């Protein structure tokens, strides 16, 4: 059986790093995993390149521009014994940005999205906010200034040197807006809407792990537009949320510490109910079971 | 077909930008309404190697930043949605209000509504841009809807917290100068298809003008004239509730005579209700799209205003110069076929 999954996300959302870590995980067999690798595929070149960076605790180079790589994992489900060929295109983030910003999508990407049985959608927990309201910021400033109010400052207004602002650039739209549009496109004519599973992968999870939120809570709070869209568009999108740190730390700050681990697999962190430690194949297996 | 020229046509109902066919049967480079698009990004340009490699491998999927008249009509034919027509002069806050509705929904800041999607996300994002820190501004603003922009529509799918029912809205975005023209020629509003089709009229009044002593009476007079024009042209009836919305409440609240201003507004709403007789339900609302420390939150009053939107009948279609088939196989097949003026109600 061949199942097609797809990894989607904006540039820098952690897709390629995830693939590199997944590849090492399946090949090394260092820890127990939901999926077992049966054999190598016909072309391992791309995976070799990205895995090399990952093992060395180097930042995995982003897949850029028109460079799209298609990887295949021949796997067996550890629980059911079912064998599958898992096809995962490693597409550039730019390919996913264009639909919302320019209203066009490359044919290979469009076909891959339409045919995929499941989606792994990436968002980086470490990216700064890209859609703050000026009004909200003013509220914070007013609050802070109220705390530092001195008797002599009075109610004097601060002269604001305002300008017309930077022109709107659709390429720079907030990530959530682009992701939601991507999800809408695939159920829009001429394609026929159908039910799919979607694994939300919150990458760089280690950066926010100490905030005291589960991945589900973080996703609902920090990605409200995307969360609402998925929640209110069931059954077309059945989703689960996973917090993932494929690197295991911040590079280059934590490189020395990560390299000291005897098993590189131990760097990997994944947080979700019922997930085996370090098992990045869990979300992929869940997608495959649809 | 003018396949090599990219751009959009400002004329209502013309989709030359998609089809390459001008409704006036002009060549696109000769049509005074056609605006040639910006240069194609290098990788998509005909001269680039990557474009040659990708020739035939690009799919047009976007509906654009907003819906044209024909696109809105096609949407209404394919699924149930309510048309909300915004009425008001220049700078009264039409675009700011509709942008703020989108902001509140996408940020989950409304108790009774949730965000379920939009076919015009890019349109909303562009209209919201100057109110965000990403614009580099210190003071929020909204890009004015230019007279050069044709009538367009924004689309929003919301979920009602009670019962999880989906409500879809097609909201008009027309330049305020067009409504100024109605003051000079009242029958002009008959040619505004969104008014005839609307399930609800949102009639905006400018809170900053109402709170300015020197401008208040003139603003009320103009609003009265505009309302009378709508009434006389039969655009206010029992099927079409009217909301008189006072914008910029935050500015009013910052003045010493806020109470008097709000009372004057309430009196004016009562007057319009009397003028409309039993023809329509007329309700008043007060909103502030921008943050006000006293009001406590961005978008004060907007959710209350929207409560009346959810129980709207969805029956009519547009009067359009083009027939748009309801069920088609591809977006490109939504090309408009000219059949002359038709009323599809």
Boltz contact constraints between the chains, C-beta under 6 A:
constraints:
  - contact:
      token1: [A, 66]
      token2: [B, 50]
      max_distance: 6.0
  - contact:
      token1: [A, 99]
      token2: [B, 61]
      max_distance: 6.0
  - contact:
      token1: [A, 103]
      token2: [B, 62]
      max_distance: 6.0
  - contact:
      token1: [A, 104]
      token2: [B, 58]
      max_distance: 6.0
  - contact:
      token1: [A, 104]
      token2: [B, 60]
      max_distance: 6.0
  - contact:
      token1: [A, 105]
      token2: [B, 59]
      max_distance: 6.0
  - contact:
      token1: [A, 105]
      token2: [B, 61]
      max_distance: 6.0
  - contact:
      token1: [A, 106]
      token2: [B, 57]
      max_distance: 6.0
  - contact:
      token1: [A, 107]
      token2: [B, 57]
      max_distance: 6.0
  - contact:
      token1: [A, 107]
      token2: [B, 59]
      max_distance: 6.0
  - contact:
      token1: [A, 110]
      token2: [B, 59]
      max_distance: 6.0
  - contact:
      token1: [A, 132]
      token2: [B, 133]
      max_distance: 6.0
  - contact:
      token1: [A, 133]
      token2: [B, 132]
      max_distance: 6.0
  - contact:
      token1: [A, 134]
      token2: [B, 131]
      max_distance: 6.0
  - contact:
      token1: [A, 134]
      token2: [B, 133]
      max_distance: 6.0
  - contact:
      token1: [A, 134]
      token2: [B, 140]
      max_distance: 6.0
  - contact:
      token1: [A, 135]
      token2: [B, 140]
      max_distance: 6.0
  - contact:
      token1: [A, 135]
      token2: [B, 290]
      max_distance: 6.0
  - contact:
      token1: [A, 135]
      token2: [B, 291]
      max_distance: 6.0
  - contact:
      token1: [A, 135]
      token2: [B, 298]
      max_distance: 6.0
  - contact:
      token1: [A, 137]
      token2: [B, 133]
      max_distance: 6.0
  - contact:
      token1: [A, 139]
      token2: [B, 291]
      max_distance: 6.0
  - contact:
      token1: [A, 160]
      token2: [B, 138]
      max_distance: 6.0
  - contact:
      token1: [A, 162]
      token2: [B, 137]
      max_distance: 6.0
  - contact:
      token1: [A, 162]
      token2: [B, 138]
      max_distance: 6.0
  - contact:
      token1: [A, 162]
      token2: [B, 139]
      max_distance: 6.0
  - contact:
      token1: [A, 165]
      token2: [B, 130]
      max_distance: 6.0
  - contact:
      token1: [A, 165]
      token2: [B, 135]
      max_distance: 6.0
  - contact:
      token1: [A, 165]
      token2: [B, 136]
      max_distance: 6.0
  - contact:
      token1: [A, 165]
      token2: [B, 137]
      max_distance: 6.0
  - contact:
      token1: [A, 166]
      token2: [B, 135]
      max_distance: 6.0
  - contact:
      token1: [A, 166]
      token2: [B, 136]
      max_distance: 6.0
  - contact:
      token1: [A, 168]
      token2: [B, 126]
      max_distance: 6.0
  - contact:
      token1: [A, 168]
      token2: [B, 129]
      max_distance: 6.0
  - contact:
      token1: [A, 170]
      token2: [B, 122]
      max_distance: 6.0
  - contact:
      token1: [A, 173]
      token2: [B, 125]
      max_distance: 6.0
  - contact:
      token1: [A, 177]
      token2: [B, 121]
      max_distance: 6.0
  - contact:
      token1: [A, 177]
      token2: [B, 125]
      max_distance: 6.0
  - contact:
      token1: [A, 181]
      token2: [B, 121]
      max_distance: 6.0
  - contact:
      token1: [A, 184]
      token2: [B, 117]
      max_distance: 6.0
  - contact:
      token1: [A, 185]
      token2: [B, 61]
      max_distance: 6.0
  - contact:
      token1: [A, 190]
      token2: [B, 329]
      max_distance: 6.0
  - contact:
      token1: [A, 190]
      token2: [B, 330]
      max_distance: 6.0
  - contact:
      token1: [A, 224]
      token2: [B, 107]
      max_distance: 6.0
  - contact:
      token1: [A, 224]
      token2: [B, 108]
      max_distance: 6.0
  - contact:
      token1: [A, 225]
      token2: [B, 106]
      max_distance: 6.0
  - contact:
      token1: [A, 225]
      token2: [B, 115]
      max_distance: 6.0
  - contact:
      token1: [A, 228]
      token2: [B, 114]
      max_distance: 6.0
  - contact:
      token1: [A, 228]
      token2: [B, 115]
      max_distance: 6.0
  - contact:
      token1: [A, 229]
      token2: [B, 117]
      max_distance: 6.0
  - contact:
      token1: [A, 232]
      token2: [B, 114]
      max_distance: 6.0
  - contact:
      token1: [A, 232]
      token2: [B, 116]
      max_distance: 6.0
  - contact:
      token1: [A, 232]
      token2: [B, 159]
      max_distance: 6.0
